[in-house]
Amino acid sequence: MAKFELKLPKMGESVAEATVTNWLKNVGDKIEMDEAVLEIATDKVDSEVPSEVAGTLIEILFNTDDVVQVGQTIAIIETEGEGQVEATQSEAVAAPVAIVEKTIEAAKETVSAPQDFSNSDKFFSPLVKNIAKEEGISLQELETIQGSGKDGRVNKEDILNYIKNRGNQPVVVAPSVVAAQKVAPVAQSQTVSSATPVSVNGGDEIVEMDRMRKLISKYMVESIQTSAHVQSFIEVDVTNIVKWREKVKNSFEKREGEKLTFTPIFMEVVAKALKDFPGMNISVDGDFIIKKKNINLGMAAALPNGNLIVPVIKNADQLNLVGMAKAVNDLANRARNGKLKPDDTQGGTYTVTNVGTFGSVFGTPIINQPQVGILALGAIRKVPAVIETPEGDFIGIRQKMFLSHSYDHRVVDGALGGSFVKRVAEYLEAWDINRDV
């Protein structure tokens, strides 16, 4: 019999890890090729990991809620094979298994003394917290590390340097942990789960956030703490766009088999404006600005359960309106049906959110990190407006909407942020009502 290592597959360009949410198979179960073995979750997308071989599951290396790195072995499957293959594979497996065993031992130590980093008054990035958990660093110990980032924030280099020096003095750390376990086992067990809120009057319902809502909550707070949010608003006359869409939408749907909504029109215009102002198509990494080569537009979408997800249209500036409409509809449909792949939500360089869907006139959206801008599309309304003509001004009914642009004032000043949203407005107002599609 031969042994096959089931590894966490690569799930996207920037997906480095995933959380095990559910094992679909138990040790001893038979597995068919391409049959799902476990369920995992990345930042926003849930997915299944299939087996590449048929055989019997003989070992599970990670528990539910464990975080696994891409390429790590997550299970061992015993397959039918020749002795030579088994010997060759066993040699290849020996080293990784040793590493896995070491990881499991470290994980056991971490589980025996769980840490809740949310109790700290200091801000620690998810990367820093993950490193701390993996290295068994307690909250108290983490708070003593001197940070070199902004406002004394601990960054990746700070904690890695600390671990390097800490490794030279293991005796100092280990006894304190052991002592804490022996002296206060009861207090330690109390930190395993956070206290459930109690209803004062007995009539309130207390519901724990689901996994995705917890992630959204964490990311929104971190974005506000990271970026200096500032907004610019501009009103746009989209009468020509409304008339044009009304004229072509039926023939478009009959010809392409796709509905033509306003969203692909706006996405096309935003991509065009980003080419004019590449300073908005950037991201921030510490003290460095990363100028993005591709224009990948995130499209915020509400899910049936009320949560939010942001699928990404890759190379949006290279799509014509037909291609944009197909991409928008495809991503929206798969988002509603829970069929998005991890890579569908990765690599965004700028985000658009349509708050007008719910009747909002405008909003102040939160930036999707590490991007530096997000545009909110308000509801299109019929309003009285002054219309200038060679014969004079008069009052008429026009279709108007507000564009709300939130941007990161750390790297985007008002001139750039305001000029960008103005350019979007100019493109929309100059829409050719006789355009072919």
N, C-alpha and C positions, 0 to 999 in steps of 0.2 A: 504494500500500500504506500502511496505517496502523499505528501502533505502540501497543501496549497495555501499560501498566505493571501487572505482577502485584505486589500489595502483600501484606504479612503481615496477614491478617485479624484482627479482634478475636476473641479466643477465650474471653473470660470477663471478669467484672466487674473482677477485680484482676490479670489477666494482662497484663503490660506488655511482655514480651519472650519470645523462644523461641530455641532453638538448632537450627541446620540439621543434621540427622543424616544425610540421604541425598538426593541428587538422583536422581529417577526418570527424568528426561529430560535429554538432552544438547543442546548448541547444534546447531541444524539439524534437530532432531526435530519431526515434526508432532504437534500436540496437539489433541485434541477438547475441546469444551466440557464442563466438569465432570470432566475427566480429571485425575487426581492428577499434579502436577508434581514435588513434593518432599515429604520427610518431615521433620517438626519435632518437637521435644520441649520441653515446658515443665517445671516443677519435677518433676512426677510422671507426666504423661500424654503419650504419643506420639500424633501426629496427622498427617494428610496435608493438603496445601494444593492444592485443585483449581483449575483454570483457569476463569476466568469467560467466556473466549472461545475460539473455535477459530482456530488459526493455526500459525505456526512459531516455535519458541524461537530467538531470535537473540542473546540476551545473558543471562548469569548474573552477578549482581552480588555474591553472597556464596558463600563456599566452605563445605564441610562443617566443622562445629564452630564456625562463626561465630555470634555472638549478634546477633539482629535485633530491633529494636524494632517494636511493633505500628504498622502504617501505613507502614512503610518499604517502598520498592520493592525487590523481591528478584530480579526478572527482567523482561526485555522480550520481548513476544510480537508478532510481525508478523502482522497480520490483513488480510483482504481489505476494502477500503473505498475511498470516494471521496477525491479529492484534497483537497477542502475539509475533510473530517474529519481527514485526515492532517495538514494544515497547522495546524488548530486544536489537535490533540493534541500535535503537535511543539512548539508554543509552550508548552503546559502542561507538557510533559515536560522542556523545556530546563533550567528552574531546578532541579527535583529531581535530574536527571542530574548537573548540576554539583556538587550537594551530595554525591551518591553517589560521584562521582569523587574528591572531596576525602576522603570517608570511606575509600575504597579505598586512597588514598595513605597515609592515616594508619594504616590496617590493615597495609599493607606495612611501614611503619616499625616497627610493633609486632612483626610476625612476625620481622623481621630481628634483633630483640633481645628474645626471649621472656622473660617474667618468671614466676617461681614464687613466689607470695606465701605458700605454705605453709611456706617455710623460715624465716619470721620468728617470733620469740618473742612478738611482739605480736599481738593479735587485731584483725582488720579485717573489717568486715561485708561481705557479698557486694556490696552497692551501692557501697561505697567501693572495693573491688577492681575492680569493673567500670569505674568512672569512671577509676581509675588506669590500667587497661589501654587504655581508649579515648584517654586523653590522653598515652600513652607515658611514664607516670611509672614509674621503676624501683623495685624493692623498697628499695634503699638510700635513694632520694629520699623514698619514702613514709614510711619510718621516721623521717625528720627532721622531719616535719610535727608541729607542736604540737597535740595534741588537747584539746578543751574538754569532752569527755564524761566519764563516770565512769571513774576511774582513768587519766585522760589519754587515753581512747579517741578516735580520730579519727572524727568523724561526717561526714555529707554536707556540712554548712555549712563545716566546717574545710577539706575538700579542695577545695571550690568556691572558697573565698576564696584558698586557696593557688594554685590554677590561675589565678585572676584576676590576682594579683600576679606570678605566674610568667610570664604572657603578656607582661608589660611588659619582661621581661629574657630574651628568647629566645636571645640570643647566649651567655649564661652556660651554658645547658643543652645546646644543640645540639653545641658542640665536644666536650664531655665524652663525649657518646654516640658521636660520630664517632671520637674518639680511641680509645675503648674497642673499637670495631669494628676499627680498623686495627691496634692494638697486640696485641689478644688474640682473634683470630678463632677460634682453636682452642678456647679456654676457653668462648667464647660458644656454639659449636656443641654443646658438652657439656651445656649447660643445656636443650637442646631436649627431651630425654626424661630422666625420672628413672631412676636405676639400678635394675635388676631385682634383687630379693633372690636370693641364692645359697644353695642347699641345702647344709647342712654335711655331712651324711652321704650326699648324693646320692640318697636315696630319697624325699625329700619332694617333693610336687607344688606348684608355685607358680602360682597363678591370679590374674590381674588382676581387680579388681572390675568389674562391668558399670556402665553409666552410672547406673542407678537406685540401685544399692548405694552408689556414690560420693556421690550426692546425699543419701541417707538418712544416711550416715555423717557428712557435713558438717553437716546440719541437727540431728542428735542432739547432736553436740559443741557446736554453737553454742547450742542450747537450754540445755544444762547451764551453759555459760559466761554465759548471759544471765540466766536466772531463778534465784532462790533457792528451790530445790525443797524442799518439806516435805510429809509425808504424814500422813493420818489414816485409821484403819482401823475398821470397824464390822462386827459379825456380824449377819446378818439371817435371820429365819425366813421362808422363802418356801413353806412347806407349802401354804398356800391357793392360791398361784399354780400350783404343780405340779399339784395336784388339779384346779383349774379348767381349765388347759390340756389336761390329759388328757381331760377331759370334753367339750371343745368342738372339739378340733383336727380331728377327722375331718369333722364337719359343716361346719366353717369351710372346709376344703380343698375339699369337695364343692360348696359354695355359691359360693366366691370364686375357686376355681382357684388358690389360693395356700396354701403351707404356713404354719402359725402356729408360729414358733419363739419362744424366750424373748426374743430381741433386741428386737422391736418393743414388747414389754411394758415392758422396762427403758427403752427410749428415750422412751416416752410418759411414764413416771414422772420421768425426768431433766428432760424439757422442762417438766413441771409444777413441779418443784422450782426450776428456773431462773427461772420467773416469780415464785416466792416470794422468791428471793434474786438479784435482778438484778445484785448486786455480783460474781457469778461469771460473768456474761455480758458481760465487758469484754475489752478488749485494751490493751496498753501501747505507746506510741510515745514513746520518750525519757522526758521528765519529765511526759508527759501521759497521762491515762487516757481511753480512748474507750468510752463506754457504748453498747453495741450495741442498736439498735432491734429487730432480728429475732433469733429464736432459731434458729440453724442448727447442727444437731448433726453433728459429724464421727463417722464410724463406721469405726474402724481395721479393715482387712481384710488377711489374708495372701494373697499371690498364689501360684499354683502353683510359680513359680520360687523361692519363699522370700522374696521381697521384700515390702515393706509399702506399702499405699496407703490413703488416708483420704478416701473419697467423702463428700459432705455432703448431709444431708437439710435442704432449705431450709424455713424457717417450720414447724419440727417441732411447735411448740405449737398450730398450727392444724389438725393432722391428728387424726382419730379413729383407733382401733386398726386398723381395716381399711385406712385410707389409709397408716398407718405400716408395716403389714406389707407392703403392696404396694411402698412406697418402699424398704424394707430389702431385700426380695428382688430388686427390679430392680437396685439399685446393686450388690448382692453378685454377682449373675449377670454383670452387665456388667464388673465388676472382674475376675472370674475369666477371662472371655473376651477381655479386653483391648479392650473396646468403650466404655470411659468417655471422655467428652468433657472438654476442659480445664476447662470451667465446673463439672463435677461435683465437682471437688476444691477449689473456691474458695469463700471466704466463710464458712468455719466459725467459730463463736463459742465452741464447747465440744466436747470430744471424749470418746467412750466407746470403750473397748477391752475385748474379751472374752477375757481370759487363761484363763478356765475351759475354753475350747474344747480346750486342750492339757493339761487336767488340773491346772493351777496353782490352788492354793487362794487365793493373793493375789499381788500384784506391786507394784512401785513404778514406774509408767509415767512416761515423759519427756513434758513438756508440749509440745504442738504450737504453736509460736510463730506469731503473737504473742498467742495465747490465754493464759489464766492458770490453767486447770484441766483435768484429765483424770481420768476415773473408770475404774478397772479392775474388771471383774466376774469374781469367782472362780468356781470350779467348785461346782455344787450337790451337796451330799453328805448322805447319811442319817447323822445323829449322835444319840446319846442326849442328851436335854436335860431340864432341870427344867421342869415345866409347873405353873403356879399355877392353882388352881381354888378356888371358895368352900369346897369340902370339904377343902382342903389341897393340899399339893404332892405330885407324883409324877413318876417318870421315864418318859419316852416317847420314841419315835423321831420325829424331826422332820427336815424338809428345810431345810438351812441353807447359807448362802454368806457370803463376805466381800466387802465393798466397800472398795476401796483408792482413796483420793482424793489425788492429787498436785496441789498448787497453788503459786502463785508468791507467796512470802512478801514480795516487794517491795510488793505491793498487796493481798494477801489475808492477814489475820491468822488465827490459830487459831480464834477465835470464829466467823468467817464460814465458813471452810473446814470446820470440824467441824459447824457447824449445818446447812450445806447437805447433807452426806452423811448426817447424821442424819435430815433431812427425807425424803431419798430412801428411807431404810430404813423410816421410818414409813409412807410411801405403799405400799411393797411389802408390809409386814406387815398393813396394813389392807385388802388386796385383797378385794373382794367375790366370794365363791365362787359366788354366784348371778347374777353380772353377765351381761347379754346382750351379744352381739357381732354 
